[in-house]
Amino acid sequence: MKTAVAHWLEGIGLQLHPEKTKNSHTLNGEAGFDFLGFSVRQYPAGKYTAKHGFKTLIKPSQQSQRRHLAQLKKIVSTHRSATQAGLIVHLNPVITGWCQYFATVVSKEAFASMSHHLFGQLLRWAKHRHPKLNTHQIVSRYWWINQGDGWIFQTNDGLKLRCHHETPIRRHIKVQANRSPYDGDWAYWGTRLRSYPELPPLRAFLLKQQGGKCAHCGLNFCPDDLIEVHHQDGNHGNQSRHNLTLLHRHCHDQVHTVATSPTTGIPDHEPSWRGAGCTETGTSGFEAGGMPKYVVNGTRCKVL
């Protein structure tokens, strides 16, 4: 394989760097290799599992873990005189960035180990600040055990330290073979990417947050679907992202449909108004198939 790669690189004027090229066994000895902070190697599969032979796992490398612990130790030691809130503010971005980088591989064991070592550093930090208090008093002061929240390093005003093991492991989903960022499928790429050129930033954020699915019916959005922004609390002046969801146009009509009494036919509540924030993609018009129609009135719509 090394000979084949070297021969292929010659055609583009490149060559393998001897110090950065390594041959190793996949299972025995110094197995696998480290790349960009990840450790890639194979492990023997258990004899009681359905899969026999070996399995390939990607984990945070030991060097990356030692480097991260050294960074945390430096932050804790340089903020011995800082308040608990100040220490948390400096630790949280470092913990969040490191965990997000390794959140797509086999990192659960590494995250638990990092949390364990960080707890020891924080306990030594707290004992240095209060040399006359015993361990029980120190733990009660800085960890909310007595309040029933467990071993959470938290201030009285609710500022919490982000723990490594709280980061969920989400496997990376490969891009489908027939997909291209230039194929115009904004529904697919808006779900995968943080931003997409053919989508406004708000819609790209909501698509990614909802996993490319309608918040009402749970079906995936397609490129030809008519999509509208729905305000969950009914207040169209509240443009907070946590208050907005993307719905199919017909799903949006169903959400705002006026419920009528089965006996009298009188509406049970006032007609629902959909404000200017409810924009759609595609052409406007009336929905067929029994869907409620609406009339455009300036900047807002009213369900009839």
Beta strands, then each sheet from edge to edge (+ up, - down):
strand 1: 33-35
strand 2: 38-44
strand 3: 54-60
strand 4: 227-231
strand 5: 244-248
strand 6: 273-274
strand 7: 294-297
strand 8: 300-303
sheet 1: 1+ 2- 3+
sheet 2: 4+ 5-
sheet 3: 6+ 8- 7+
end
